[in-house]
Amino acid sequence: MFSARVKRNLGMGPKPNSKNIPKGDYVSSCGGCKLHDPHTPSYYHGLDSTGIKKTRLKCTHCETGGYPRVSELEISNCYDFHEGFK
């Protein structure tokens, strides 16, 4: 029963990545990626001047460890934050 459920879930696959996500190597191994509002507001990196409001990247299907899993990252904390949006 468990293996049948896993097979059915894997067959559903991820939704396509959103068009406004930052560039990066993760896009070849993650699917269903979309930007969301941050858990807590960040005042770093001059976000007000860029107009960027959604800084939490969440992917529903990242291929790590041999099976898809959810991955989430607050990208405003990344060193090259602005580079990903160019």
C-alpha positions as CSV (number, residue, x, y, z in Angstrom):
1,M,0.0,0.0,0.0
2,F,2.8,2.4,0.9
3,S,4.7,1.8,-2.3
4,A,1.5,2.3,-4.4
5,R,0.9,5.7,-2.7
6,V,4.6,6.7,-3.3
7,K,4.3,5.7,-7.0
8,R,1.0,7.7,-7.4
9,N,2.5,10.8,-5.7
10,L,5.6,10.7,-7.9
11,G,3.5,10.3,-11.0
12,M,1.7,13.6,-10.2
13,G,5.0,15.4,-10.4
14,P,5.7,19.1,-9.7
15,K,3.9,22.1,-11.2
16,P,6.1,24.2,-13.5
17,N,8.5,26.6,-11.9
18,S,7.2,30.2,-11.6
19,K,8.7,32.6,-14.2
20,N,9.9,35.1,-11.7
21,I,12.3,32.9,-9.7
22,P,16.0,33.8,-9.4
23,K,18.4,32.1,-11.8
24,G,20.6,29.3,-10.4
25,D,21.7,25.7,-10.7
26,Y,18.8,24.5,-8.5
27,V,16.4,24.9,-11.4
28,S,17.7,21.7,-13.0
29,S,17.0,19.6,-9.9
30,C,14.0,21.3,-8.4
31,G,10.4,21.7,-9.6
32,G,7.4,23.5,-8.4
33,C,9.5,26.5,-7.4
34,K,7.7,29.8,-6.5
35,L,8.5,32.9,-4.5
36,H,6.4,33.6,-1.4
37,D,6.3,36.4,1.2
38,P,9.0,36.1,3.8
39,H,8.2,34.7,7.2
40,T,9.7,37.9,8.8
41,P,10.4,41.1,6.9
42,S,14.0,41.7,6.0
43,Y,15.5,45.2,5.9
44,Y,18.8,44.1,4.3
45,H,19.9,44.4,0.7
46,G,17.8,47.6,0.0
47,L,14.7,45.6,-0.8
48,D,12.5,48.7,-0.7
49,S,14.5,50.3,-3.6
50,T,14.2,47.1,-5.7
51,G,10.5,46.6,-5.4
52,I,11.1,42.9,-4.5
53,K,8.5,41.8,-2.0
54,K,8.6,38.0,-2.2
55,T,11.9,36.6,-1.0
56,R,11.1,33.1,0.3
57,L,11.8,30.5,-2.4
58,K,9.9,27.3,-1.9
59,C,10.1,24.3,-4.3
60,T,7.8,21.3,-3.9
61,H,10.0,18.8,-5.7
62,C,13.8,19.0,-5.2
63,E,15.7,15.8,-6.2
64,T,18.0,15.3,-3.3
65,G,18.8,11.9,-1.8
66,G,17.1,10.0,-4.6
67,Y,13.5,11.2,-3.9
68,P,11.7,14.5,-4.3
69,R,11.2,16.6,-1.2
70,V,10.1,20.2,-0.3
71,S,12.8,22.8,0.0
72,E,12.5,26.3,1.3
73,L,15.0,29.2,1.5
74,E,14.9,32.8,2.5
75,I,16.9,34.2,-0.4
76,S,17.4,37.7,0.9
77,N,20.0,36.2,3.3
78,C,22.1,35.0,0.4
79,Y,25.3,36.8,-0.5
80,D,24.5,37.2,-4.2
81,F,20.8,38.0,-3.7
82,H,20.5,40.7,-6.3
83,E,22.5,38.8,-8.9
84,G,19.8,36.1,-9.2
85,F,17.3,38.7,-10.4
86,K,19.3,40.1,-13.2
